[in-house]
Amino acid sequence: MPGKNYNIDQITDDLFRRESGKITSVLISIFGIKQLELAEDIVQDSFVSAINNWRLNGMPDKPAAWLMQVAKNKAIDHLRKNRRQIDLDISDQEKTLIQSGYTFEPVFNHIWEQIKIEDEMLQMMFACCHEKISVENQITLMLKTLCGFSTLEISRALITSEDTISKRLYRTKEFFRTNHIKPGQSDIFYESKLDSVLKAVYLLFNEGYLSTHSDQSIRKDLIHQAIYLGSILCDHPKTNSAKVYATMSLMCFHAARLNSRLDSSGDIILLAQQDRSLWDQALIARAMMYLDQSATGDQITSYHLEAAIAYEHCIAPTYEQTNWKKILQFYDWLESIQPNPIVALNRLVAFSKCHSVTSTLEALKQSSFLTQWQAQPVYHALLGDLNATTNIIKAQEHYREAFELTHSTAEKKLMQKKINGLDKIDQ
């Protein structure tokens, strides 16, 4: 309220993450997805109004409801001025009533009140994954529209340039402008689309779990948004499949460890030094429930295996008692179905816990991903760790390279801390 020490900009940014997808989905259910840009403009205007109003008057008691009402008012204002030019995605009878100045507002209010937000968000998720849009564009659109990502955040999450992301968004919006795609159509829930939806949701989670922002290493708002979207998929009878449960299990296992990942200064605490008493046991139990639910059918996905790895970490009483051999077996399986540089490198971290430094360094040299790893900070951090007890000069070189490559302030501080530790050993 007025007079309290609120960081309004930070609060509204967090709120934007949580609410932008909801408001956009509601607006799309009325305006139609072909007018996606208009819906996004209304959402953006609503948040600008929030910042301006709350800086002067303080936060309302229910900011999310306040934002939804402002978005509704702005939608009404826009329709009053342009209702004869806009082809709304509503019934013919409602369109007729909307045209009248006498029935416009009560009809619009009735339409708005009938909207079920979770259903609209689910439909919007799948509409973004239209079969005529490339997988890359599907994921990009979801991250921008439903998750409130900036083009910079998307470019980092998808490991590509910001210019490429801008072009993808433009082409995708052009597609919706020229093709009338209704989010609620009966064939919206294609099994093939679910993989794109899950990938986008998990990318959102990862951006929150280890943010590519330079000033924040953990962004709980993104993590909560990803889990919220995942819960919508879990709760709907057309999407609650085994791989959806596995994805939710994976996210919950990781999220359960959040409180132990940073110290009071915001510095990263590595798994070996984390206080396991801070792990959220209720969230671990929820993750186990989802993992049990994922054990149906005959399909084993990467999400199942990653969740199984996370499970092993969460049940280990101490770091030293971690079952690294079992984790390595899961990574072997994971790499066989999803061979990529990140999985292969994470597998070698587990490999290093079960084998000698010499064997691990040899396995690194022989990997087909060696060239691709050169630009990855985690690769140089691993080499630094492997050389730390045998070749301090090499360890320093790799830690410095990891320091230069990472965009995360917390990771830079971690690498500097490791370098400083080597300097003490060298003395």
N, C-alpha and C positions, 0 to 999 in steps of 0.2 A: 504494500500500500504506500501512498505518498509518504516520503520522509524516511522510508527504510532503505538500506544500502543494497539495492538490487543491481546486478550487472545485467541490465536490460538487453544489451546486444547479445550476450551469451545465452540468456534465457530464451530469447526469441529464436536464436539459431537452433538451439536444442529442440524447441517446440516445432520449428519448421521441419526438422527431421521426422518427428513423430506424426505430424498432422498433415503435411503437404500431400502425401499419397492418398489419405482419406478424402480430403477436400477435392483433389483433382478427380478422383474416381466418382464422387457424387456429381460433380459438374459434368463429367463426360457422359454419365447416365442420362443427362438431360440434353446437353448440347450435341452429343454424338462425338465419336472419336475423330471424325474428320476435322473437327474444330478443336483439336487438342491444344493448339497454340493459344486460342482464346481462353480455354480453361486455365492454362498455365499463367497467362497474363492476369487473370482474376485472382488466382492464388497469390501471385507475387504482389499485386496491389494490396491484398488483404494483409500481408505481412508488413509491408511498408506502413500501412495505417496503424498496425499494432505497435511498431517501433515508435512512431511519432506520438501516438496517444499515450503509451505506457511511460515514455520518458517524462511526459508532463504530469500524468495522473497516477502513475504507479500501476502495478499489476492488478487485473481483476481477480476475483475469487476463483473463477473457472476460465482460465485463458483459452483452453481448447474450444470450449463452447462459444466463447466470445469470438474467436477466429472464424468458426463455422458460421456464426450469424453474420459477421461482416462479409464473408464470402457470398452468403445468400443475398444480402442486400446489394452487393455489387453486381451479382448476376441479374437481379431484378432491374437495377438501374440500366444495365446494358441492354436488356431485353426491351425495356420501355422505349428506348431510342431506336432499336434495330430489329424489333420482333418480326417485321415484314420481310426483312432480308435474311433472317436466320432460319434454316430448316432444322427444327428441333427433333431430337430422337424420341418422340412421344407419339401417342395415338392420334389419328386424324381428328377425333372428337376434341381431344385436348388442344390440338393445334388451333381449331376453330375458336374455342373458348379463350385461348391465350390472346387472340387477335383483338378481342373486345376490351375496351378500357374498363368496363364494369366487372367483368369476370376474370380479368388477367391475374390479379394478385391472389384471390382465393384459390384459383385453379393451380397457380404456381406453388402456393403454400401446400396444397394437398399433394401435389406430385413430390415435393421435397420431403414431406413427412412420411411418405410411403417407402422411401429409399432405405435399404438395409446396407449399411456401410461395408460390413465384412463381405457380403455377396458382391457388391460392386467392385471392391478391391480385388477379389478373386477373379472376377470376370475381366478386369482390366489387366491383371497379370498375364492372363492367357491371350487377351487381344493383342498385347505387345508382342506375343510370340506367333504372329501370323506366318503361315507357311511360305508366303511370298517375300518375306523379309529374311535376310541372312541372319544366322545365329548371332553374329557379332552385333548386328544392328538391334536385334531383339533385346539382348542383354543391356546394351547401351541405353535403349529407350526406357527399360524398366528402372535402371539405376537413376536416370534423370527424372522420370515422371513420378514413380511411386516411392522413391527413396530420397529424393531431394539432393542428389549428388551434383556437384559442380562439374563442368567439363574437365577441369584439372584433376579432380578426384577420380573421375571415370578413367581418364587417360592413365593414371598411375595404377589403378586397380586392374586395368586390362593390358598394362605394359605397352602402351602405344602413345603417339603424340596427341597433344590437345587439339591440333588442327584436324587430325584424322577423326577424332570424336565429334567435333563440330560438323564435319561433312556428313558423318553417319547420321547425326540427329537431323540435319537438314533433309537428307534423302528420305529418311523414314517418315518425317512429318509430311513431306511432299506426297508420299505414298498414301497416307491417310487422307490427305486433302483431296486426292483424285479418285479414291476408292471408298465407297460407303461400307465400312466394316462395323458391324454392330457387336459390341462386347458381349451382349447377352444371347447371341445366337446359339442354337442347340448343339452345333458341332464344335463348340469352343474348347472342349476339354479333350483334345487329342493327347494320347499317351506320349507321342513324340515331342510335344511342346513342354511336357513336364520337366525334361532334362534342362531346357533353357531357363525355365522358371527357377528351378533349384540352384542352377549355377549362379544366376543373378543374386538370389537370396544369400548364398554362401559367400559370394564376393563382397556383398554388403557387410556380412558378419566379419570377414577377414579385415576389411578396411577399418572396422571398429576395434578389432582385437589387436591389431598392430598397424596403427594409422600411418599413412604416407604423408600426413601433415607434418610440418617441421616442428610444430610447437606442442603437439599432443601425441603421446604414444598409444593411449587407450581412449576410445571414444564410446562411452557406454550408451549414448543415444543411438548410435548406429547398430550396436549389438542388440539393444532392445527392439529396434525396428525390424531387424532380421528375424529375431525370435518371434515377434508378433506376426510377421508375414508367414513364417513357417507354421505357426499355430493355426492360422487360417487354413492352410493347406491340409494340416492334420485333421482338422475338425470337419472338413467337407467330405461327404461320402464319395464324391467323384475323384478326389485327389488323395485320400488318405492311404496311399500305397506304402509298401515296405521301404522303398528308398526315401520317401518323405519322412517316415519315422526315423530312419537312420540318420538323415540330415539333421533333424531336430535333436537327436541324441548327441551327435557330434558337437553341435553348437552349445548345448546345455553343459556337456562335460567341460568344454573350454571355458565357458562363461563362469562356471562354478569356481574357477581358480583365479578370477580377476583380482580379488582383494589382496592376493599375496604377490602380485606381479610387479608392483611398484613400491618403493619406499616413500617416506614422508616428503622427500625432496623430488619425487617423480622419477627417480632413477630405476632402471630395470633390475629386478631381482631374478636371477636365473633359477631354473627349476630345482637345482640341487640345494639352493639356499632358501627356498620358499618355506614360510611357516604354514604347514599343512592344517593347522588348527583354524586358519582363516578361510579354508575352502568351504564353500556353501554346500553343506550336506543335503539340504532340501533339493537344491538344483541337481546335485549328483543323483539323488534318488529319482528325480524326474527324468534325467538322462537315461538311467537304467530301465525305467518303465518304457521309454521310447525304444531303447535297444531291444527289449523283449518283444515289443510290437513289430519291430522290423524283421524279426526272424520268421517270416512267412513267405511262402512261395519258394522258387528255386533260383532266384536271381541274387547274386552277390555283387554289390556295386562298390565303387570307391568310397562312398559315404559309409557303408557298412564297415569296411576295413579301417578307415580313419577313426570311426567311432570306437572300434575294438581297441585300437592303439591308445586312444584317449582314456578308455575304460581302464586299461592296464596301469596307466599313470595315476589315475584317481584312486585305485584300490591299493596301491603300494603304500605300506605304512611309512616307509622312509624312501629317500632317493636311492640309497644303497640296496634296498630290497626290491627295486624295480625289476620286473621280469624282462630283461632286455632280449633274451633269446626268443621269447614269444613275440615281442614287439618286432624283432627282425624278421621273424617268419611272416607276420602280417605285412611288413613292408615288401618282402619278396613277392608275396601274392599281389599286393597293390601295384607294384611295378610291372607285373606281368599283364595286368589289365589296363593300366594307365601309365605307360612309359613316358615320362617327361622329366625335364631337368630338376624341378623342385622335388618331386617324389624320389628321384634317384639320389639326390643330395641328402635328403632327410633319411633315406635308407642307410646311407653311409655313416651318418651320425650314430644310428643304432648299431651298425656294423662295428664302429670304433669301440663301443662299449663291450663287445663280445670278442674282439680280436686285438692283436697288437698294433702299435702305431705303424710299424713297418708294413704290415699287411694292409692297413687302411690307406696309407699313402700310395701303395702299389695299386690298390683298387681304384683310387682317384685318378691315377695316371692312365689307367686302361679304359676309363669310361668314355663312351661315345659322346657324352655331354660336356666334355672337358672345355671345349671352346666356348660353349654357351654359358658355362659357369663363371667365366672370367669377369663378367660384368655384375655378378651377384655378390653382395656384401656377405651373405651367410657362408658362401664358399670360402672367402678369405678369412672369415672369422673361424671356421672349422680348421683351416690350415694353420692359423695362428695357435689354436688350442693344441693341435697335434704336435706342433714344433716347440711348444712352450717349455717342455722339460728337456729337450735334446738340442735345439738350435735356436737360441734366443734371438739372434739377428734375423733369421727367417721369420720367426714368430712376429717380431716387431714390424717387419715389412708387410706381412699379411694383415695384421691388425690396422696398420695405417691405411692400407688399401681399402679395407672394409669401412673405415672411418670416412674416407673420401666418397665412397660409392653410396652410402646410405643417405636418405633424406630425413631420417628420424633423429631428432635432437637426443632422445633417450638412448638410441643405439650408438650415436656418436660418443656420448658420455661413457657408455659401457666399454666401447673400444679404447677410449682414452684411459679408463680405469685399468684395463688389461695391460696396456702399454706401460703405465706407471708401475704396475705390479712386476713386470719383467725388468724394469730399470732397477728395482730394489733387489731382485735376484742377482742381477748382473754386478751389483755393487758388492 
